[in-house]
Amino acid sequence: MDRLFYVVDGEGWATLAGSSYPIEKGHAVCVSANVEHNLTSSDDETLKLFTVYSPTQHPAGLEQTDKPESVMAAAGPAA
């Protein structure tokens, strides 16, 4: 599944296949299917973005505000 992330507000990092790139308001990040990725805020401020999936994956009306605890636990402690 391909993804497009658009940064609405804030600053942070897009990590794609192990390489990190700075992102900020107005940036778009395209992620091809099967590419490991993560977008994170660079400070304590919220990184606001929207995502477009192709094909769709989530049920209509789903709003994900935080990572599930299982994903956070697998990532280990923040550096």
N, C-alpha and C positions, 0 to 999 in steps of 0.2 A: 504494500500500500504506500503510495507516495503522499507526502505531506508538504504543506506550505504554512510557515509561521510568519505572522506579521506583527511587529512590535508596535503597540499602540502608545505605550508610555514606559519610561524607565531605561535602565542600562544593564547590561549583563554579558553573558558569554554563551555562545552556541558551540557545543562540542559535537563534532561529527567524525565518526570513525577514529576517535582518539586525538584529533587536532582541534584546538580551541580558537575561536574568532570572536572579537568584540562585537557586540550588537547594541543598538540604541533605537530610540523612537524613530519610526519611518523605515527601518530596515526590514527586509524580507529574507527568510531563510527557506530554501527548498531542500527537502530531504527525500532522496530516492528510496524506494522500497528496500527493506533489509539492511539499511545503514543504521548502525547504532548511533544514537543521538541523545542530547540532553540540553535544555536551555535553562540557565540559572541567572538570578539577579546578582549583580556585582556588589551590592550593599544590602542594608536592612530594608530598603524600599521595595515595594512590590513591582515585579516585572509584569506588565499587562500586555497580553498578546491574544491574537485569535489564530485558530488553526483551521485549515481546509484539508480534508482527507479525500483521497480518491482511490478506490471507491469508499463510500461511507462505512464507518465501523460502529460508531456509538448509537444507541437508541435515541430517538427524538426526545429533546428536552433535557438530556443529561448535562449537568454542569459540574465540572471537576475543578475544585478550588485548591486542592492540595494533592500531593502525591499520596497514594495509599501507604499505610504504615509498613506493609511488607516490602515495598520498594525502597523506602527510606532505610529500613533495617538492613537490607541487602547492600546498600551503598556504604554503610559504615558511618563512623562519626565524621562530622564536617571538619574540614581542615582550617 
